[in-house]
């Protein structure tokens, strides 16, 4: 199998668990384009066979999430797995929809986030959660991310919970976003639930569970050609295809970028890169 399969990750398993199980079920070389927290669910694109070579093109993809924010409680990990370290009143008037909408909209645009202490970001060669587990303090620098859109989907006043959808750039920490929203509401909070509904062009409607993969139900492999269908095509003579596949670079009067390469018989050969009017093969089909 070569291409991409979109898995709907279930709660409780790690991204590495999913990779291992897909590898066993497909007997293919397998990779992924970024992890999803064990307690999060939703879209996890898995690369199969030659598809593993396109990971460099996918890691910058934007994301969309459905989130449940629990107000009034702060935890060590900013999610429900952590220990409660603070409880604070949630004022009744703060749960009015218009007030919440104004606060959420204030996050749209480029913002700076402080990564959670319990995260995989490395400082001095060690992951932040390794310092946190040992109670060690380390300087954490804020990171610039971008929130494209954020909107309320439900308010559960009795439970003091806000449900919202957010689309954002790569590297956005939803746990931090939840804490920052709670702070603007003059209380504390943590991310209670997280479901990723989109990664780039991959969405939850395309996703299948590991159970469906095991039973071979509704399996859809997205090919490399399909993945880059929006890229311009370059059609070459067989003689030039042979040269290209043998590592020969050739002149090509095209703008810099990624191109789909085809022969005269309209067979997909792979992905090429044009840089400074020079074409080279990057990924073979």
URDA-V409186 format. One record per residue. N is the residue number from 0. RES is the residue in three letters. OMEGA is omega in degrees with one decimal (999 if undefined). Layout:
N,RES,OMEGA
N,RES,OMEGA
This chain:
0,UNK,177.7
1,UNK,178.2
2,UNK,-177.4
3,UNK,172.1
4,UNK,-176.5
5,UNK,-179.3
6,UNK,171.5
7,UNK,-175.1
8,UNK,178.7
9,UNK,-178.6
10,UNK,174.2
11,UNK,179.8
12,UNK,179.4
13,UNK,175.9
14,UNK,179.0
15,UNK,173.7
16,UNK,-178.9
17,UNK,179.4
18,UNK,-178.9
19,UNK,-177.7
20,UNK,178.2
21,UNK,178.7
22,UNK,179.4
23,UNK,-175.7
24,UNK,-175.9
25,UNK,-176.7
26,UNK,-178.0
27,UNK,168.0
28,UNK,-171.2
29,UNK,174.0
30,UNK,176.3
31,UNK,-173.3
32,UNK,-177.5
33,UNK,-173.9
34,UNK,175.3
35,UNK,-177.8
36,UNK,-179.4
37,UNK,-177.3
38,UNK,175.4
39,UNK,178.0
40,UNK,171.3
41,UNK,-166.5
42,UNK,174.9
43,UNK,178.7
44,UNK,179.0
45,UNK,-178.0
46,UNK,-176.8
47,UNK,173.9
48,UNK,179.5
49,UNK,177.6
50,UNK,179.5
51,UNK,-177.9
52,UNK,-177.0
53,UNK,-176.9
54,UNK,-178.6
55,UNK,179.6
56,UNK,-171.9
57,UNK,-171.9
58,UNK,-178.8
59,UNK,-174.5
60,UNK,174.9
61,UNK,-175.8
62,UNK,171.0
63,UNK,-176.6
64,UNK,164.7
65,UNK,-169.0
66,UNK,168.8
67,UNK,178.9
68,UNK,175.8
69,UNK,-179.1
70,UNK,173.7
71,UNK,-177.6
72,UNK,176.6
73,UNK,179.5
74,UNK,-178.3
75,UNK,-174.8
76,UNK,-178.4
77,UNK,171.8
78,UNK,-173.7
79,UNK,-179.9
80,UNK,-174.9
81,UNK,176.4
82,UNK,178.5
83,UNK,180.0
84,UNK,179.1
85,UNK,171.5
86,UNK,-175.2
87,UNK,-178.8
88,UNK,173.2
89,UNK,-176.8
90,UNK,-176.9
91,UNK,-177.3
92,UNK,180.0
93,UNK,-179.1
94,UNK,175.7
95,UNK,-171.8
96,UNK,-177.4
97,UNK,178.8
98,UNK,179.9
99,UNK,179.4
100,UNK,179.4
101,UNK,-179.7
102,UNK,180.0
103,UNK,-178.6
104,UNK,-179.4
105,UNK,179.5
106,UNK,-178.6
107,UNK,-177.9
108,UNK,178.5
109,UNK,-179.1
110,UNK,174.8
111,UNK,179.5
112,UNK,171.5
113,UNK,-179.1
114,UNK,178.1
115,UNK,176.9
116,UNK,177.4
117,UNK,176.8
118,UNK,-174.2
119,UNK,177.3
120,UNK,-177.7
121,UNK,173.0
122,UNK,-177.2
123,UNK,174.6
124,UNK,179.9
125,UNK,179.5
126,UNK,-176.5
127,UNK,-177.6
128,UNK,176.9
129,UNK,174.7
130,UNK,-175.5
131,UNK,-178.5
132,UNK,179.7
133,UNK,179.4
134,UNK,-178.4
135,UNK,178.5
136,UNK,178.3
137,UNK,-179.6
138,UNK,178.5
139,UNK,-179.6
140,UNK,179.0
141,UNK,179.7
142,UNK,178.0
143,UNK,175.6
144,UNK,-179.9
145,UNK,173.5
146,UNK,-177.5
147,UNK,178.9
148,UNK,177.8
149,UNK,-177.3
150,UNK,178.5
151,UNK,171.5
152,UNK,179.2
153,UNK,173.2
154,UNK,176.9
155,UNK,-172.2
156,UNK,-178.6
157,UNK,179.5
158,UNK,-176.5
159,UNK,-178.6
160,UNK,174.7
161,UNK,175.3
162,UNK,-179.3
163,UNK,174.7
164,UNK,179.8
165,UNK,170.8
166,UNK,-169.0
167,UNK,179.8
168,UNK,172.8
169,UNK,175.7
170,UNK,178.4
171,UNK,176.4
172,UNK,-178.7
173,UNK,176.1
174,UNK,178.4
175,UNK,178.3
176,UNK,178.5
177,UNK,179.7
178,UNK,-178.4
179,UNK,176.2
180,UNK,179.5
181,UNK,-179.8
182,UNK,178.0
183,UNK,176.4
184,UNK,177.7
185,UNK,175.2
186,UNK,175.2
187,UNK,-179.8
188,UNK,175.5
189,UNK,178.6
190,UNK,-178.0
191,UNK,180.0
192,UNK,178.2
193,UNK,176.5
194,UNK,177.9
195,UNK,-174.9
196,UNK,-179.3
197,UNK,171.2
198,UNK,-175.3
199,UNK,178.9
200,UNK,-179.1
201,UNK,-177.8
202,UNK,-173.9
203,UNK,179.0
204,UNK,179.2
205,UNK,-168.1
206,UNK,174.7
207,UNK,177.9
208,UNK,175.6
209,UNK,177.5
210,UNK,177.8
211,UNK,177.5
212,UNK,179.5
213,UNK,179.9
214,UNK,-179.5
215,UNK,-180.0
216,UNK,172.8
217,UNK,-178.4
218,UNK,178.1
219,UNK,175.9
220,UNK,177.2
221,UNK,-176.7
222,UNK,176.4
223,UNK,179.0
224,UNK,179.1
225,UNK,-177.5
226,UNK,-176.4
227,UNK,-176.5
228,UNK,-179.6
229,UNK,-179.7
230,UNK,180.0
231,UNK,179.5
232,UNK,173.3
233,UNK,-179.9
234,UNK,-175.1
235,UNK,171.7
236,UNK,-179.6
237,UNK,-179.3
238,UNK,179.2
239,UNK,175.3
240,UNK,179.9
241,UNK,178.8
242,UNK,-178.5
243,UNK,-179.0
244,UNK,177.1
245,UNK,174.2
246,UNK,179.7
247,UNK,176.2
248,UNK,-177.9
249,UNK,179.1
250,UNK,179.6
251,UNK,-178.2
252,UNK,179.1
253,UNK,174.8
254,UNK,176.3
255,UNK,177.7
256,UNK,-179.5
257,UNK,-179.6
258,UNK,171.9
259,UNK,-177.4
260,UNK,178.7
261,UNK,169.9
262,UNK,-176.5
263,UNK,178.4
264,UNK,178.9
265,UNK,175.1
266,UNK,179.7
267,UNK,-177.3
268,UNK,-179.4
269,UNK,179.4
270,UNK,176.0
271,UNK,177.2
272,UNK,172.7
273,UNK,177.1
274,UNK,-177.8
275,UNK,177.3
276,UNK,175.3
277,UNK,-180.0
278,UNK,172.8
279,UNK,177.0
280,UNK,179.4
281,UNK,-179.9
282,UNK,178.7
283,UNK,179.9
284,UNK,999
